[in-house]
Every structure is written in C-alpha cells, then in structure tokens.
Amino acid sequence: MPPGSRIIFVSTSLTTASTVAPPYLLYNTTKGAIEQLVRVLAKELGRKGITVNAVAPGPTATELFLKGKSEEMLGMVKKVIPMGRIGDADEVAEVFAWLAGEGGRWISGQVVRANGGMC
C-alpha cells in the first residue's frame, strides 16, 4: 500500500457495553481483537504513512439489525441511546468516508464510536 493509504476496520459499540448478553460473547471477542489489531497495525504501518482505524457503530437501522426485533424491543434499544433513536446507515457511512478522506489523514490507531452517545 502506498503512503497516504487508509485501512478502516468495522467493530461494534458493544465492546464497551457492560450489558452484553451471553449470546454475543463470540461476536464481542472478535470485535475486541479487531480493536487491538487497529492499535498495533497503526504503530507498524504509521512509519509507511498508512493510517489504521476502526468504526464502531451502535444500533443502526439496517435490514440485518431490524430483522426479528419487535417494536417493543426497538423501543428499549432507543432508551439506552442518549440521542433517543437508532442510527441511520448513512450516518455511519459518513464516518467511514471522513476517515478515508483528507479529514482522516492525522487520525490513526483509533476506534470511532458512531453510536449516538451510547456507552
């Protein structure tokens, strides 16, 4: 990869949540590994002028996320997000685009949590 290249991984805001249900153990474990990979690769590839980051979306209104969830369940999810709503896929995509563009040239080794303030 030439200098100025960008590597952007996908993580999840669940890696920092304390209310993760047991069925998400494997999912969270793999995303935690990705976040550590970001930190290490950023150090390794930074010397070559390559940035490495991740975006960790919170609940996002995609077909996959919405599938099988009742309105009651979606209402509960919205209550744990300070902005009071589920994110839109375009909002998350804009974070990726910013990191991939000139705005992200000095950002490396970071996990950007696009999640409406969900902790």
N, CA, C and O atoms as CSV, one atom per row, in Angstrom:
chain,resi,resn,atom,element,x,y,z
A,1,MET,N,N,0.850,-1.177,0.000
A,1,MET,CA,C,0.000,0.000,0.000
A,1,MET,C,C,0.892,1.234,0.000
A,1,MET,O,O,1.887,1.277,0.723
A,2,PRO,N,N,0.550,2.227,-0.793
A,2,PRO,CA,C,1.365,3.439,-0.845
A,2,PRO,C,C,1.097,4.351,0.353
A,2,PRO,O,O,0.051,4.240,0.993
A,3,PRO,N,N,2.033,5.251,0.660
A,3,PRO,CA,C,1.797,6.248,1.704
A,3,PRO,C,C,0.491,6.997,1.420
A,3,PRO,O,O,0.144,7.264,0.270
A,4,GLY,N,N,-0.210,7.322,2.488
A,4,GLY,CA,C,-1.498,8.002,2.351
A,4,GLY,C,C,-2.675,7.044,2.288
A,4,GLY,O,O,-3.829,7.472,2.272
A,5,SER,N,N,-2.385,5.738,2.251
A,5,SER,CA,C,-3.462,4.744,2.229
A,5,SER,C,C,-4.157,4.693,3.582
A,5,SER,O,O,-3.601,5.096,4.604
A,6,ARG,N,N,-5.377,4.192,3.561
A,6,ARG,CA,C,-6.176,4.083,4.780
A,6,ARG,C,C,-6.687,2.655,4.928
A,6,ARG,O,O,-7.172,2.061,3.966
A,7,ILE,N,N,-6.577,2.111,6.124
A,7,ILE,CA,C,-7.213,0.841,6.462
A,7,ILE,C,C,-8.259,1.169,7.518
A,7,ILE,O,O,-7.949,1.778,8.542
A,8,ILE,N,N,-9.500,0.762,7.264
A,8,ILE,CA,C,-10.586,1.032,8.207
A,8,ILE,C,C,-11.342,-0.266,8.459
A,8,ILE,O,O,-11.970,-0.822,7.558
A,9,PHE,N,N,-11.271,-0.737,9.696
A,9,PHE,CA,C,-11.964,-1.954,10.107
A,9,PHE,C,C,-13.348,-1.602,10.648
A,9,PHE,O,O,-13.649,-0.436,10.903
A,10,VAL,N,N,-14.174,-2.617,10.818
A,10,VAL,CA,C,-15.502,-2.451,11.415
A,10,VAL,C,C,-15.500,-3.152,12.765
A,10,VAL,O,O,-15.149,-4.328,12.864
A,11,SER,N,N,-15.895,-2.422,13.802
A,11,SER,CA,C,-16.027,-3.006,15.131
A,11,SER,C,C,-17.487,-2.862,15.556
A,11,SER,O,O,-18.386,-2.897,14.716
A,12,THR,N,N,-17.719,-2.703,16.835
A,12,THR,CA,C,-19.070,-2.531,17.366
A,12,THR,C,C,-18.991,-1.764,18.675
A,12,THR,O,O,-18.011,-1.875,19.411
A,13,SER,N,N,-20.015,-0.994,18.959
A,13,SER,CA,C,-20.059,-0.289,20.237
A,13,SER,C,C,-20.292,-1.239,21.406
A,13,SER,O,O,-20.131,-0.845,22.562
A,14,LEU,N,N,-20.666,-2.476,21.123
A,14,LEU,CA,C,-20.875,-3.450,22.199
A,14,LEU,C,C,-19.590,-3.799,22.940
A,14,LEU,O,O,-19.652,-4.318,24.054
A,15,THR,N,N,-18.416,-3.526,22.345
A,15,THR,CA,C,-17.170,-3.871,23.031
A,15,THR,C,C,-16.967,-3.065,24.303
A,15,THR,O,O,-16.164,-3.452,25.152
A,16,THR,N,N,-17.672,-1.962,24.451
A,16,THR,CA,C,-17.537,-1.150,25.659
A,16,THR,C,C,-18.779,-1.215,26.549
A,16,THR,O,O,-18.818,-0.584,27.606
A,17,ALA,N,N,-19.781,-1.965,26.133
A,17,ALA,CA,C,-21.022,-2.060,26.906
A,17,ALA,C,C,-20.870,-3.055,28.049
A,17,ALA,O,O,-20.197,-4.077,27.909
A,18,SER,N,N,-21.492,-2.753,29.165
A,18,SER,CA,C,-21.446,-3.663,30.310
A,18,SER,C,C,-22.699,-4.525,30.394
A,18,SER,O,O,-22.834,-5.327,31.317
A,19,THR,N,N,-23.605,-4.372,29.452
A,19,THR,CA,C,-24.868,-5.108,29.494
A,19,THR,C,C,-24.986,-6.095,28.334
A,19,THR,O,O,-26.087,-6.353,27.849
A,20,VAL,N,N,-23.869,-6.641,27.893
A,20,VAL,CA,C,-23.882,-7.558,26.756
A,20,VAL,C,C,-24.383,-8.934,27.196
A,20,VAL,O,O,-23.927,-9.486,28.198
A,21,ALA,N,N,-25.315,-9.468,26.436
A,21,ALA,CA,C,-25.891,-10.778,26.755
A,21,ALA,C,C,-24.935,-11.894,26.332
A,21,ALA,O,O,-24.164,-11.715,25.389
A,22,PRO,N,N,-24.971,-13.046,27.015
A,22,PRO,CA,C,-24.071,-14.155,26.701
A,22,PRO,C,C,-24.027,-14.571,25.224
A,22,PRO,O,O,-22.952,-14.939,24.749
A,23,PRO,N,N,-25.139,-14.532,24.473
A,23,PRO,CA,C,-25.040,-14.950,23.067
A,23,PRO,C,C,-24.088,-14.078,22.225
A,23,PRO,O,O,-23.702,-14.473,21.125
A,24,TYR,N,N,-23.717,-12.920,22.727
A,24,TYR,CA,C,-22.827,-12.019,21.989
A,24,TYR,C,C,-21.353,-12.207,22.347
A,24,TYR,O,O,-20.510,-11.430,21.900
A,25,LEU,N,N,-21.030,-13.226,23.145
A,25,LEU,CA,C,-19.658,-13.433,23.601
A,25,LEU,C,C,-18.678,-13.576,22.431
A,25,LEU,O,O,-17.675,-12.864,22.378
A,26,LEU,N,N,-18.950,-14.467,21.520
A,26,LEU,CA,C,-18.039,-14.699,20.397
A,26,LEU,C,C,-17.941,-13.458,19.510
A,26,LEU,O,O,-16.852,-13.074,19.084
A,27,TYR,N,N,-19.074,-12.844,19.240
A,27,TYR,CA,C,-19.110,-11.621,18.422
A,27,TYR,C,C,-18.242,-10.536,19.049
A,27,TYR,O,O,-17.414,-9.929,18.371
A,28,ASN,N,N,-18.433,-10.293,20.340
A,28,ASN,CA,C,-17.658,-9.256,21.037
A,28,ASN,C,C,-16.174,-9.597,21.102
A,28,ASN,O,O,-15.325,-8.711,21.003
A,29,THR,N,N,-15.865,-10.867,21.268
A,29,THR,CA,C,-14.470,-11.285,21.327
A,29,THR,C,C,-13.760,-10.963,20.016
A,29,THR,O,O,-12.642,-10.448,20.029
A,30,THR,N,N,-14.388,-11.257,18.902
A,30,THR,CA,C,-13.749,-10.978,17.606
A,30,THR,C,C,-13.610,-9.481,17.376
A,30,THR,O,O,-12.607,-9.035,16.819
A,31,LYS,N,N,-14.586,-8.708,17.789
A,31,LYS,CA,C,-14.508,-7.257,17.600
A,31,LYS,C,C,-13.449,-6.644,18.523
A,31,LYS,O,O,-12.781,-5.681,18.146
A,32,GLY,N,N,-13.295,-7.194,19.719
A,32,GLY,CA,C,-12.231,-6.735,20.612
A,32,GLY,C,C,-10.864,-6.992,20.011
A,32,GLY,O,O,-9.957,-6.169,20.136
A,33,ALA,N,N,-10.718,-8.137,19.356
A,33,ALA,CA,C,-9.455,-8.450,18.680
A,33,ALA,C,C,-9.191,-7.462,17.548
A,33,ALA,O,O,-8.052,-7.047,17.335
A,34,ILE,N,N,-10.229,-7.091,16.834
A,34,ILE,CA,C,-10.078,-6.101,15.757
A,34,ILE,C,C,-9.593,-4.772,16.327
A,34,ILE,O,O,-8.726,-4.125,15.739
A,35,GLU,N,N,-10.138,-4.367,17.453
A,35,GLU,CA,C,-9.731,-3.085,18.039
A,35,GLU,C,C,-8.264,-3.113,18.467
A,35,GLU,O,O,-7.563,-2.109,18.335
A,36,GLN,N,N,-7.801,-4.238,18.972
A,36,GLN,CA,C,-6.383,-4.343,19.320
A,36,GLN,C,C,-5.525,-4.364,18.058
A,36,GLN,O,O,-4.447,-3.770,18.033
A,37,LEU,N,N,-5.984,-5.032,17.030
A,37,LEU,CA,C,-5.288,-5.058,15.742
A,37,LEU,C,C,-5.107,-3.643,15.199
A,37,LEU,O,O,-4.054,-3.317,14.651
A,38,VAL,N,N,-6.121,-2.810,15.350
A,38,VAL,CA,C,-6.037,-1.413,14.911
A,38,VAL,C,C,-4.876,-0.708,15.614
A,38,VAL,O,O,-4.082,-0.022,14.970
A,39,ARG,N,N,-4.779,-0.875,16.922
A,39,ARG,CA,C,-3.729,-0.196,17.685
A,39,ARG,C,C,-2.326,-0.642,17.251
A,39,ARG,O,O,-1.427,0.182,17.083
A,40,VAL,N,N,-2.158,-1.936,17.076
A,40,VAL,CA,C,-0.844,-2.473,16.726
A,40,VAL,C,C,-0.477,-2.138,15.282
A,40,VAL,O,O,0.637,-1.685,15.017
A,41,LEU,N,N,-1.393,-2.352,14.357
A,41,LEU,CA,C,-1.101,-2.038,12.952
A,41,LEU,C,C,-0.846,-0.552,12.727
A,41,LEU,O,O,-0.039,-0.185,11.873
A,42,ALA,N,N,-1.524,0.300,13.480
A,42,ALA,CA,C,-1.302,1.745,13.338
A,42,ALA,C,C,0.149,2.090,13.650
A,42,ALA,O,O,0.744,2.941,12.990
A,43,LYS,N,N,0.718,1.429,14.657
A,43,LYS,CA,C,2.121,1.663,15.003
A,43,LYS,C,C,3.044,1.114,13.917
A,43,LYS,O,O,4.026,1.754,13.541
A,44,GLU,N,N,2.723,-0.055,13.430
A,44,GLU,CA,C,3.552,-0.700,12.413
A,44,GLU,C,C,3.505,0.038,11.072
A,44,GLU,O,O,4.541,0.264,10.448
A,45,LEU,N,N,2.308,0.408,10.637
A,45,LEU,CA,C,2.156,0.991,9.305
A,45,LEU,C,C,2.279,2.506,9.278
A,45,LEU,O,O,2.411,3.102,8.210
A,46,GLY,N,N,2.237,3.127,10.448
A,46,GLY,CA,C,2.384,4.581,10.513
A,46,GLY,C,C,3.695,5.058,9.908
A,46,GLY,O,O,3.743,6.115,9.279
A,47,ARG,N,N,4.755,4.286,10.095
A,47,ARG,CA,C,6.066,4.639,9.521
A,47,ARG,C,C,6.017,4.694,7.996
A,47,ARG,O,O,6.840,5.356,7.364
A,48,LYS,N,N,5.054,4.000,7.420
A,48,LYS,CA,C,4.899,3.978,5.963
A,48,LYS,C,C,3.857,5.001,5.488
A,48,LYS,O,O,3.545,5.071,4.299
A,49,GLY,N,N,3.323,5.790,6.427
A,49,GLY,CA,C,2.328,6.797,6.061
A,49,GLY,C,C,0.939,6.238,5.838
A,49,GLY,O,O,0.121,6.850,5.151
A,50,ILE,N,N,0.668,5.079,6.415
A,50,ILE,CA,C,-0.643,4.431,6.274
A,50,ILE,C,C,-1.379,4.536,7.605
A,50,ILE,O,O,-0.822,4.207,8.653
A,51,THR,N,N,-2.622,4.992,7.565
A,51,THR,CA,C,-3.411,5.080,8.795
A,51,THR,C,C,-4.262,3.823,8.947
A,51,THR,O,O,-4.687,3.215,7.964
A,52,VAL,N,N,-4.501,3.448,10.205
A,52,VAL,CA,C,-5.318,2.276,10.523
A,52,VAL,C,C,-6.288,2.675,11.624
A,52,VAL,O,O,-5.871,3.114,12.696
A,53,ASN,N,N,-7.567,2.524,11.365
A,53,ASN,CA,C,-8.608,2.880,12.316
A,53,ASN,C,C,-9.749,1.874,12.231
A,53,ASN,O,O,-9.732,0.959,11.408
A,54,ALA,N,N,-10.732,2.062,13.092
A,54,ALA,CA,C,-11.965,1.270,13.025
A,54,ALA,C,C,-13.137,2.184,13.308
A,54,ALA,O,O,-13.004,3.200,13.991
A,55,VAL,N,N,-14.272,1.815,12.782
A,55,VAL,CA,C,-15.530,2.477,13.110
A,55,VAL,C,C,-16.363,1.454,13.874
A,55,VAL,O,O,-16.506,0.309,13.447
A,56,ALA,N,N,-16.910,1.882,15.007
A,56,ALA,CA,C,-17.721,1.004,15.852
A,56,ALA,C,C,-19.138,1.570,15.928
A,56,ALA,O,O,-19.442,2.379,16.805
A,57,PRO,N,N,-19.989,1.149,15.021
A,57,PRO,CA,C,-21.362,1.651,15.043
A,57,PRO,C,C,-22.141,1.115,16.235
A,57,PRO,O,O,-21.872,0.029,16.749
A,58,GLY,N,N,-23.097,1.899,16.648
A,58,GLY,CA,C,-24.080,1.428,17.609
A,58,GLY,C,C,-25.247,0.862,16.823
A,58,GLY,O,O,-25.107,0.574,15.634
A,59,PRO,N,N,-26.394,0.698,17.464
A,59,PRO,CA,C,-27.560,0.180,16.756
A,59,PRO,C,C,-27.865,1.036,15.522
A,59,PRO,O,O,-28.029,2.252,15.618
A,60,THR,N,N,-27.937,0.380,14.373
A,60,THR,CA,C,-28.125,1.070,13.103
A,60,THR,C,C,-29.270,0.407,12.343
A,60,THR,O,O,-29.328,-0.818,12.239
A,61,ALA,N,N,-30.166,1.213,11.820
A,61,ALA,CA,C,-31.369,0.717,11.142
A,61,ALA,C,C,-31.023,0.093,9.787
A,61,ALA,O,O,-31.202,0.705,8.734
A,62,THR,N,N,-30.528,-1.124,9.849
A,62,THR,CA,C,-30.275,-1.908,8.639
A,62,THR,C,C,-31.221,-3.093,8.649
A,62,THR,O,O,-31.812,-3.410,9.681
A,63,GLU,N,N,-31.370,-3.746,7.514
A,63,GLU,CA,C,-32.239,-4.915,7.430
A,63,GLU,C,C,-31.803,-5.988,8.432
A,63,GLU,O,O,-32.637,-6.600,9.100
A,64,LEU,N,N,-30.494,-6.207,8.528
A,64,LEU,CA,C,-29.986,-7.226,9.448
A,64,LEU,C,C,-30.300,-6.878,10.904
A,64,LEU,O,O,-30.733,-7.740,11.669
A,65,PHE,N,N,-30.082,-5.612,11.290
A,65,PHE,CA,C,-30.336,-5.224,12.678
A,65,PHE,C,C,-31.823,-5.304,13.021
A,65,PHE,O,O,-32.181,-5.773,14.101
A,66,LEU,N,N,-32.684,-4.857,12.124
A,66,LEU,CA,C,-34.115,-4.785,12.408
A,66,LEU,C,C,-34.814,-6.143,12.354
A,66,LEU,O,O,-35.872,-6.322,12.957
A,67,LYS,N,N,-34.227,-7.095,11.637
A,67,LYS,CA,C,-34.857,-8.400,11.433
A,67,LYS,C,C,-35.152,-9.101,12.759
A,67,LYS,O,O,-34.264,-9.317,13.584
A,68,GLY,N,N,-36.417,-9.445,12.934
A,68,GLY,CA,C,-36.837,-10.208,14.103
A,68,GLY,C,C,-37.006,-9.413,15.387
A,68,GLY,O,O,-37.315,-9.988,16.431
A,69,LYS,N,N,-36.810,-8.101,15.330
A,69,LYS,CA,C,-36.964,-7.288,16.540
A,69,LYS,C,C,-38.348,-6.636,16.558
A,69,LYS,O,O,-38.777,-6.021,15.582
A,70,SER,N,N,-39.024,-6.784,17.675
A,70,SER,CA,C,-40.352,-6.186,17.827
A,70,SER,C,C,-40.224,-4.684,18.064
A,70,SER,O,O,-39.144,-4.187,18.385
A,71,GLU,N,N,-41.310,-3.983,17.907
A,71,GLU,CA,C,-41.323,-2.538,18.200
A,71,GLU,C,C,-40.970,-2.297,19.664
A,71,GLU,O,O,-40.311,-1.313,19.999
A,72,GLU,N,N,-41.418,-3.208,20.537
A,72,GLU,CA,C,-41.101,-3.087,21.963
A,72,GLU,C,C,-39.584,-3.184,22.191
A,72,GLU,O,O,-39.012,-2.400,22.947
A,73,MET,N,N,-38.951,-4.143,21.534
A,73,MET,CA,C,-37.503,-4.313,21.651
A,73,MET,C,C,-36.772,-3.088,21.100
A,73,MET,O,O,-35.825,-2.604,21.719
A,74,LEU,N,N,-37.202,-2.590,19.954
A,74,LEU,CA,C,-36.574,-1.399,19.372
A,74,LEU,C,C,-36.747,-0.193,20.287
A,74,LEU,O,O,-35.853,0.647,20.385
A,75,GLY,N,N,-37.885,-0.108,20.950
A,75,GLY,CA,C,-38.116,0.976,21.910
A,75,GLY,C,C,-37.156,0.898,23.085
A,75,GLY,O,O,-36.684,1.926,23.571
A,76,MET,N,N,-36.863,-0.317,23.548
A,76,MET,CA,C,-35.910,-0.494,24.646
A,76,MET,C,C,-34.505,-0.096,24.205
A,76,MET,O,O,-33.765,0.522,24.970
A,77,VAL,N,N,-34.138,-0.447,22.975
A,77,VAL,CA,C,-32.828,-0.080,22.449
A,77,VAL,C,C,-32.699,1.444,22.395
A,77,VAL,O,O,-31.675,2.000,22.792
A,78,LYS,N,N,-33.726,2.104,21.908
A,78,LYS,CA,C,-33.698,3.569,21.794
A,78,LYS,C,C,-33.513,4.244,23.155
A,78,LYS,O,O,-32.911,5.314,23.241
A,79,LYS,N,N,-34.026,3.622,24.212
A,79,LYS,CA,C,-33.924,4.204,25.547
A,79,LYS,C,C,-32.493,4.228,26.083
A,79,LYS,O,O,-32.177,5.063,26.929
A,80,VAL,N,N,-31.618,3.329,25.610
A,80,VAL,CA,C,-30.240,3.309,26.108
A,80,VAL,C,C,-29.310,4.192,25.273
A,80,VAL,O,O,-28.121,4.307,25.573
A,81,ILE,N,N,-29.847,4.802,24.243
A,81,ILE,CA,C,-29.059,5.697,23.402
A,81,ILE,C,C,-29.405,7.132,23.785
A,81,ILE,O,O,-30.562,7.530,23.656
A,82,PRO,N,N,-28.440,7.918,24.250
A,82,PRO,CA,C,-28.729,9.282,24.675
A,82,PRO,C,C,-29.477,10.121,23.640
A,82,PRO,O,O,-30.277,10.978,24.014
A,83,MET,N,N,-29.236,9.896,22.358
A,83,MET,CA,C,-29.944,10.651,21.323
A,83,MET,C,C,-31.371,10.140,21.114
A,83,MET,O,O,-32.139,10.739,20.360
A,84,GLY,N,N,-31.728,9.035,21.779
A,84,GLY,CA,C,-33.096,8.541,21.775
A,84,GLY,C,C,-33.574,7.919,20.474
A,84,GLY,O,O,-34.779,7.835,20.234
A,85,ARG,N,N,-32.647,7.481,19.630
A,85,ARG,CA,C,-33.062,6.874,18.367
A,85,ARG,C,C,-32.000,5.901,17.885
A,85,ARG,O,O,-30.867,5.900,18.367
A,86,ILE,N,N,-32.383,5.087,16.937
A,86,ILE,CA,C,-31.454,4.162,16.285
A,86,ILE,C,C,-30.811,4.913,15.123
A,86,ILE,O,O,-31.471,5.688,14.431
A,87,GLY,N,N,-29.529,4.679,14.919
A,87,GLY,CA,C,-28.804,5.371,13.867
A,87,GLY,C,C,-29.239,4.969,12.469
A,87,GLY,O,O,-29.886,3.941,12.267
A,88,ASP,N,N,-28.871,5.797,11.520
A,88,ASP,CA,C,-29.149,5.559,10.115
A,88,ASP,C,C,-27.852,5.094,9.445
A,88,ASP,O,O,-26.776,5.581,9.791
A,89,ALA,N,N,-27.936,4.177,8.508
A,89,ALA,CA,C,-26.740,3.655,7.839
A,89,ALA,C,C,-25.934,4.766,7.174
A,89,ALA,O,O,-24.705,4.695,7.142
A,90,ASP,N,N,-26.594,5.778,6.649
A,90,ASP,CA,C,-25.875,6.899,6.018
A,90,ASP,C,C,-25.003,7.648,7.026
A,90,ASP,O,O,-23.923,8.126,6.680
A,91,GLU,N,N,-25.468,7.749,8.263
A,91,GLU,CA,C,-24.678,8.438,9.295
A,91,GLU,C,C,-23.380,7.688,9.578
A,91,GLU,O,O,-22.329,8.301,9.768
A,92,VAL,N,N,-23.458,6.377,9.603
A,92,VAL,CA,C,-22.265,5.564,9.842
A,92,VAL,C,C,-21.345,5.627,8.618
A,92,VAL,O,O,-20.127,5.732,8.759
A,93,ALA,N,N,-21.921,5.565,7.440
A,93,ALA,CA,C,-21.127,5.622,6.208
A,93,ALA,C,C,-20.340,6.927,6.121
A,93,ALA,O,O,-19.218,6.939,5.614
A,94,GLU,N,N,-20.908,8.008,6.603
A,94,GLU,CA,C,-20.216,9.299,6.578
A,94,GLU,C,C,-18.948,9.277,7.435
A,94,GLU,O,O,-17.973,9.955,7.112
A,95,VAL,N,N,-18.955,8.514,8.511
A,95,VAL,CA,C,-17.763,8.390,9.355
A,95,VAL,C,C,-16.663,7.661,8.593
A,95,VAL,O,O,-15.504,8.073,8.617
A,96,PHE,N,N,-17.030,6.582,7.919
A,96,PHE,CA,C,-16.057,5.864,7.085
A,96,PHE,C,C,-15.493,6.791,6.012
A,96,PHE,O,O,-14.282,6.826,5.791
A,97,ALA,N,N,-16.360,7.532,5.353
A,97,ALA,CA,C,-15.920,8.426,4.275
A,97,ALA,C,C,-14.971,9.490,4.811
A,97,ALA,O,O,-13.979,9.817,4.160
A,98,TRP,N,N,-15.261,10.029,5.979
A,98,TRP,CA,C,-14.395,11.056,6.556
A,98,TRP,C,C,-13.017,10.482,6.888
A,98,TRP,O,O,-11.993,11.093,6.581
A,99,LEU,N,N,-12.999,9.306,7.515
A,99,LEU,CA,C,-11.716,8.680,7.843
A,99,LEU,C,C,-10.910,8.343,6.585
A,99,LEU,O,O,-9.682,8.436,6.589
A,100,ALA,N,N,-11.592,7.957,5.524
A,100,ALA,CA,C,-10.914,7.590,4.279
A,100,ALA,C,C,-10.438,8.820,3.505
A,100,ALA,O,O,-9.561,8.708,2.648
A,101,GLY,N,N,-10.999,9.974,3.795
A,101,GLY,CA,C,-10.655,11.189,3.069
A,101,GLY,C,C,-9.558,11.992,3.746
A,101,GLY,O,O,-8.910,11.526,4.683
A,102,GLU,N,N,-9.365,13.193,3.257
A,102,GLU,CA,C,-8.313,14.072,3.775
A,102,GLU,C,C,-8.509,14.416,5.250
A,102,GLU,O,O,-7.532,14.649,5.962
A,103,GLY,N,N,-9.739,14.449,5.711
A,103,GLY,CA,C,-10.006,14.751,7.115
A,103,GLY,C,C,-9.411,13.735,8.067
A,103,GLY,O,O,-9.149,14.052,9.228
A,104,GLY,N,N,-9.191,12.508,7.591
A,104,GLY,CA,C,-8.667,11.452,8.448
A,104,GLY,C,C,-7.171,11.235,8.338
A,104,GLY,O,O,-6.655,10.241,8.849
A,105,ARG,N,N,-6.464,12.142,7.682
A,105,ARG,CA,C,-5.037,11.895,7.432
A,105,ARG,C,C,-4.178,11.915,8.696
A,105,ARG,O,O,-3.074,11.372,8.670
A,106,TRP,N,N,-4.627,12.509,9.792
A,106,TRP,CA,C,-3.857,12.578,11.032
A,106,TRP,C,C,-4.488,11.719,12.122
A,106,TRP,O,O,-4.095,11.800,13.286
A,107,ILE,N,N,-5.454,10.908,11.752
A,107,ILE,CA,C,-6.134,10.020,12.699
A,107,ILE,C,C,-5.632,8.602,12.441
A,107,ILE,O,O,-5.755,8.098,11.325
A,108,SER,N,N,-5.071,7.957,13.456
A,108,SER,CA,C,-4.619,6.578,13.302
A,108,SER,C,C,-4.596,5.891,14.662
A,108,SER,O,O,-4.313,6.518,15.683
A,109,GLY,N,N,-4.893,4.612,14.663
A,109,GLY,CA,C,-4.916,3.839,15.895
A,109,GLY,C,C,-6.164,4.085,16.732
A,109,GLY,O,O,-6.170,3.816,17.933
A,110,GLN,N,N,-7.211,4.590,16.108
A,110,GLN,CA,C,-8.404,4.978,16.855
A,110,GLN,C,C,-9.615,4.123,16.482
A,110,GLN,O,O,-9.697,3.575,15.383
A,111,VAL,N,N,-10.541,4.025,17.417
A,111,VAL,CA,C,-11.837,3.403,17.178
A,111,VAL,C,C,-12.858,4.518,17.342
A,111,VAL,O,O,-13.050,5.041,18.439
A,112,VAL,N,N,-13.503,4.871,16.254
A,112,VAL,CA,C,-14.516,5.926,16.274
A,112,VAL,C,C,-15.864,5.286,16.526
A,112,VAL,O,O,-16.335,4.478,15.726
A,113,ARG,N,N,-16.482,5.645,17.630
A,113,ARG,CA,C,-17.763,5.067,18.017
A,113,ARG,C,C,-18.897,5.951,17.510
A,113,ARG,O,O,-19.211,6.987,18.097
A,114,ALA,N,N,-19.496,5.524,16.421
A,114,ALA,CA,C,-20.632,6.239,15.814
A,114,ALA,C,C,-21.897,5.615,16.370
A,114,ALA,O,O,-22.476,4.716,15.761
A,115,ASN,N,N,-22.327,6.101,17.544
A,115,ASN,CA,C,-23.383,5.388,18.248
A,115,ASN,C,C,-24.375,6.274,18.996
A,115,ASN,O,O,-25.092,5.792,19.873
A,116,GLY,N,N,-24.424,7.537,18.667
A,116,GLY,CA,C,-25.395,8.416,19.319
A,116,GLY,C,C,-25.139,8.633,20.798
A,116,GLY,O,O,-26.045,9.023,21.534
A,117,GLY,N,N,-23.907,8.383,21.243
A,117,GLY,CA,C,-23.543,8.589,22.642
A,117,GLY,C,C,-23.742,7.374,23.524
A,117,GLY,O,O,-23.586,7.461,24.742
A,118,MET,N,N,-24.086,6.238,22.927
A,118,MET,CA,C,-24.309,5.009,23.708
A,118,MET,C,C,-23.005,4.567,24.363
A,118,MET,O,O,-21.973,4.474,23.697
A,119,CYS,N,N,-23.049,4.297,25.650
A,119,CYS,CA,C,-21.850,3.843,26.368
A,119,CYS,C,C,-22.013,2.435,26.848
A,119,CYS,O,O,-21.105,1.886,27.473
